Structure formats: C-alpha cells, structure tokens
Amino acid sequence: MPTSHSTEPGPGQKASRPHTDTALHAVAFREVWFARLIGIEQAHRVLARWRAVQADDPQGLLALRLDLISVRLAPPDEDACLRYRELATRLRASGDPEGAVMASSLALGTAAYGGDVLKAVAAFEQLVPDIEKMADPLERSIALGPSLYLYQALGNPAAYLRQANKMLTLAKGMGHKGMCEAASANLGIALYLAGDELGALRVLKSVLDSCGGDGGWIRFGAVVCLAGIHHALGNTDMVLSLLSAWAFPDRHAGMQPDAVNHFHALGAEVYARQGRLDEARRCLAFLEQVPEGQLSHEVRCQLVLSRAVYLQALGQPEQARQALDDAVRLAEFFSESHRVLGSHYWRSFAQLARDLGAWELAYGHLDRYVELEQKKKYLASEARRMVQQEHGEPDLAMLDEFRRDPLTGLANREQMRVQGDEWLARRLAEPVVLMMNLRRFNAINEALGHEVGDEVLVAVADRLRAATAVFGLALVARVYADQFALVVPRDGGDAPIRQLAATIFSTPLSVRGHLVDISAAWGVALAPDHGQAMQQLMSNAEIALHEDRQNCAGWTMFSPQLRKASPRQLSLVSELRRAARDDEFELLLQPKFSLADDRVTGAEALIRWNHPARGTVPPVDFIPFAEDLGTIRDITAWVLRRAMQITRRLEQVGLVCQIAVNVSAHDIGAASFGETLLRLLEETGARASDIRLELTESVAMNDPMQVAGRMRDISALGFQWSLDDFGTGQSSLSYLHRLPLHELKIDRSFVRNAGASKATITLLKAAIDLGANLGLRTVAEGAETQEDWDLLRQLGCDAAQGWLRARPMAVDAFVSWLARRG
C-alpha cells in the first residue's frame, strides 16, 4: 500500500499490502490521516484504496479503523457522537484498545456541537491515563485533539495551552510537516486564548507561510483563526482582506466544515457593517444550506448576530432587534468562562444596539463587555502562570519566541526584563546593559519614507544579532522606536564591548539599493555596580543614554552623578509625587462644539497645578520635566481617574459628554497601560466610551507599528482615539490609515488667522479632506475669532474648540454650564 506521498495506483490497479511489521490497521489509519493533512479529498482517495483490501484482514480491525476515520472525515454533527461510541465499543471488543480510546475521545469532542461540555471534560480527563499509555505519537495526538474543542468551549485557556504544547511536542517528534503545521495552528489559537494576541498572529502567519500555495484545510484554518483575532481586535481592514481572498473558495470540499461555517458567519457580520449587503447576503445564503446540527453553538451565535446586523443595515429595525435578542440568549448559554473568552460578542451587541437607537441596552452590553474583558485578562494571566510552572514542557521556550517585537523579531522590553532577571537569578554572568539610540533616524524617515525606515530598523537588528554572537550569551531587544538594548557578559572586560559599539556601524547598511550611514548614542550600566535587578540596570543605562545624546560622546557609562539635578529640580520631583497624592492638580474642561449645529460634542481635559507656594503652575512648566523623568504616567493616571469620575457624575444627572485625555509616549509605550485603564474603569464605574484618548502625531509616528498595536488593544476595551496636533509631525499615509482612529485634531497653527493666507487655507482644507476621506471626525484647535469659525464651517470641518465659544472651566462650572445648555 503506497503512503500518502507516493504515486497513486492507476485505474483498476489494486493497492498492495505494505511490507512492514506494524499492524495493518495502524498503517492504514496513519496513511489516511496524513493524507487528510493534504486535503479531505486526498484522504478519501487513500481511504477508498484501503477499503479495497480490508477483506484481507481476518480480525476486522482494518475495517473498524477505516470506519473510525470515515466518521472523522465527515462533517461533524451531534449524531457523530453515537457513531464514535459504537465504534469505541466494537474496537475494544476486537482487541484494539488504542482505537477505542481515540473513538471515545472523538465522541466527547462532539459536545462542542450542543452537548454537555462540563460532563464531556470530566469524561475526557478520566481517559487521560489511557491516552498517556499510547505508544504511537500520532494516535496519542489524535486522542488529545478533541480536548482542544472542549477546553475552548469550557473557556479554560490554561488547559488549552497545555494540550497544544503537548501536541506540538508529539508532532515535532514525528517529524511530519503537516502535523507540525496543524499543531502550530493550535498553538496560535492557544496564545490568543491566553491573551497573547501578538504571539498568536505571528504563529498563525508563520503557518500560512509554511503551508505554501492556496489550498489545504490547515492553511484555511489558520486564515479563519486570523480573521477571528483581527475581528476581536477591531482590525476590520485585515478581516476584509482575508474575506476577499478566501470567501467562497472552489475547494470547500477539502476544508473543515466548521471552519468554513465560522468564516462565512463572521464574514456576514463584517460585510453588513461595511454596507456591502450583497456579499453579506451571499454569506448568509451559504449558511442557510447547512443543516443546523452541523453548526457548533458558537457558529450559531455568530450567525444570528450577523443576521441581526444585516437586517439593521436593510432598514428592518424590529426584526434586527429580535435577532439581537436571540443572539444574546445564545451567548448566555456559553459557559461562564467561555463567555469571557468570547467577550467581543458583547462589543458587537453594544454596537448594534447603538445603531438601533437602544442606548440603554447598548450601555448595558458595553458594561458587560468591559466586565468580561477584565475577567479575560485575569484568565489569561492565570493561564500563562500555570503553564510556566510546568517545567517539564519542552516547548515553553517556543512561547517566548513569539513574544517579540513584530517588526524586527527581537525581544521587546518586557521580555528583555524577564530574561535578564532570569540571567541574574541563575548567576550566569555579571551582565552589562547597553541602551543604544540611532542618531538622525527621523531624517532617514523623512528622506526615504517610513517603509524604508522600517527596513533600516530590521537591518540594524540583524547587525546587532550578528555582532553579539561572539559573546555566546547575549540578549538583544528593541525597546521602542529607534532605541535598542543589549545585554552581554562582563567577564571579558570593557574592551570587547567598547569595540562593538565603535565598529558595529562602521560600514553603511544596504537597504533597497540605498547605502545608509548610521551612528548611535550608547548608554551603559554594569551589574552589580549599577543595579542588581534588570529594571534598575535598564533605567540607569537609559539615564546614561540620555546624557550621551546630549554630549555626543558616543559612549557614556552610568554614574550616580548623572542623577544629580538642581535643588529646584529635585524639589520638583518630590513635589510632583506629592501633588498627585494630595490632589493639588486641578482639571479644567474646554468644550468642543459641532460646527453644524453648535452642539457640545465633548470636552478636553486640561491639567493645572495649584502649588501651595508657587501658585498656579501651567502644564508647560512641569509636563516636559515629568516626561523626562518618566513620572508622567502617574500624572496621566490622575487625569484619567478624575475624567472618569466626572463622566460618571454627568451620567448620574442625565448628561453625557465624552472627555478627551492626552496620552504621552511613556503611557502608550507601557505594556501595562491597558491594565491601568481597566483598573481605573473598575474603580470609578465609568464607561470606556465616555473617554477619548489623544495621542500627538509625533508620538504616533515615532514607532507606528508598535503604537498601532497598542492602540488596537486599547480600542478593543471600548476607548476611542484622537490624533492630536495633526499637521505638525511627519505622518506617513501608509501608516496613518492603519491606526484605529476616530478623530483628527488639526493643530492650532493651521487655524489661527488662517483666512489671512491662501497657502494656509489650502493646507487646512487638505487636512480636513484627509480626515473625511479616512472616515474620521475633524476637530480644529485654537479657533479664537468668528472668522476662524466661519472658515472652518465653510471648509467642512466637523467641530472646533477655542476661547471664542468657551474658555476652559473648572469642573463644577462646566457641569452647571452643560446642564443649562440642556
């Protein structure tokens, strides 16, 4: 009998029995299973050839194994459970305990299609000792596979992640490419369930690249997972791109039916929300032909939600509301933890309720979404903690491999800290921490464009990897934007490290035919002299780097003297900390007005410092200093908490006003910023939708890929983003449209006295038109005269703020003023 990779027998030619000591039924089962990894149709052809020789097996085990895999190849449904159970009984009676275990496990996996998941999980865990005794890695992997469906349906990311690692280890041991690809796809799903969206996207993209070509159910399964993750993160453009390439393929017969169904149910929602109703209708029509018993519970929920969105887009609100209620009821039937992992459904419910004008219902669903997101983060952290405690898992190192900077593949700041602390704890060597910042990188971006700039960063990363290879033990990370970090052993003295810094960019980089000369600033900290924890060493190396940028020395070693500051500065540091603690800060609110009807569309939060000795201190006198020191995050947290308290107060008196809060580079660069926002929402009882986060154009464009990812994560929590000071930075349009923005705030330099200059009017009009073309609301800052307001209205700007209409007001005054306006 030929293997799945051999030439198939010609017409009428009978397959021969393989020359092997392995049991005939096991060989047949393996060949059909491996053929399944190529395609379902291929598996049926190999199955048919083995059916032709099953009469040669006197024990009948071959026929039973072929029956087992025939059920697996058929579309899954609730009746499959009975067929698997019957086969398990017959296989056990025929002396095939391994086949019986596989059949029993597959029977339990059908609980995802409407069965009792808790009961099925309990039964599966009773099977585990028998599964662990199975000698054949393929059979053991097949028996483990159904647990993935069950743990996902149960909402247990830790167990899913653990099983995915086991299956990947088995696949690698078999050395079979298709099995490794399938197991890697499972790992990608596991990482997503465990809260590592970036790792999940990287793994699943690698599966797509590995599979090659257009076909294969593994590749299509990865596409479906990617679409689901991008949809949950709010990346509609990416979902549409995947739908365009993969919806309604001609090879549905070779795909996993559940994946095909889920993909089209999701596509119906996305297309309907985009107003592409013909395509949405095609997706729905496709699913209407699928028997309900072949739809998993989650697909049913997504399908009913998609139908509700479609009906709303058709202008049938009553039918849409009924379908929405049905979708909510289906979602409520998820287990509690599965509801947490499916939190994005409640965001979709809230969006649809809002579109239907059911605001109270929308806020209720949005509150549920925020609650579930908070629980989801807890489940994810517990999953990672539990798996990391299992030191026997050989593939845990692979998880770290995917928690990296998406552009360069280097470790990120957090990963560097964790690995560095492990290095210190294990006393591998006394480390030297080097922080490196590229000089004049902004000039490269401006001259060659952001795309080439990205390739320069990748080339820098490659050179750093190569240069540190001589140390044997080394860590390389991209900390932020054009700042990198290295950790190398100190045992060779300073000379090799200084030599690295002096020569690493002695020859130019070659990028897209350009020879790019690079120079760098270096800040250095030594252990244990300058710190005994990685965070402290990194902070001190950054202080030295800041000094090196100022004096252009090319190499600056940290010393305690670098921390010295003027008495006034030292006083200001302690006073800033006290100010946040003792509520010396004050928040003022400046309204934003619709230029169409003069409605108040929101307000911007402006901070002042009421210093007990110095009087009122404007932000220009302390915010830059706080940014330099890194204490700006404490101030941002204070402003966010106060803004959330105000929105809650407004809600309680029947008023609604979204408040905009400025976010610094330190805030968006912190991996914990999303957790800070969730904690503040929980403390204040506020709604994320009542807070708009403003990020300046210069910060957004400093590291657009990383910033965009962080912004999407926070958008998924329900917050909206505004790009502040637009027009003052160097935006790349290819990156700008990828940011999850809702609003462009045009800098006051384009607005003030714009009517006096034809060139300024042209630039102002271009900025307003760009916002409109990107589907963004445009807000003009600094409109101080009636002429400014009239011009902005004429040019099509949506809103404006300025002293002509309202000056910044204290909170009590603002609440009274807003109430009087009704």
Secondary structure, 3 states (H helix, E strand, C coil): CCCCCCCCCCCCCCCCCCCCCCCHHHHHHHHHHHHHHHCHHHHHHHHHHHHCCHHHCCCCHHHHHHHHHHHHHCCCCCCHHHHHHHHHHHHHHCCCHHHHHHHHHHHHHHHHHCCCHHHHHHHHHHHHHHHHCCCCHHHHHHHHCHHHHHHHHHCCHHHHHHHHHHHHHHHHHHCCHHHHHHHHHHHHHHHHHCCCHHHHHHHHHHHHHHHCCCCCHHHHHHHHHHHHHHHHCCCHHHHHHHHHHHCCCCCHHHCCHHHHHHHHHHHHHHHHHCCCHHHHHHHHHHHHCCCHHHCCHHHHHHHHHHHHHHHHHCCCHHHHHHHHHHHHHHHHCCCHHHHHHCCHHHHHHHHHHHHCCCHHHHHHHHHHHHHHHHHHHHHHHHHHHHHHCCCCCCCHHHHHHHCECCCCCCECHHHHHHHHHHHHHCCCCCEEEEEEEECCHHHHHHHHCHHHHHHHHHHHHHHHHHHHHHHCCCEEEEEECCEEEEEEECCCCHHHHHHHHHHCCCCCEEECCEEECCCEEEEEEECCCCCCCHHHHHHHHHHHHHHHHHHCCCCEECCHHHHCCCHHHHHHHHHHHHHHHCCCEEEEEEEEEECCCCCEEEEEEEEEEEECCCEEECHHHCHHHHHHHCCHHHHHHHHHHHHHHHHHHHHHCCCCCCEEEEECHHHHHCCCHHHHHHHHHHHHCCCHHHEEEEEEHHHHHHCHHHHHHHHHHHHCCCCEEEEEEECCCCCCHHHHCCCCCCEEEECHHHHCCHHHCHHHHHHHHHHHHHHHHCCCEEEECCCCCHHHHHHHHHHCCCEECCCCCCCCEEHHHHHHHHHHHC
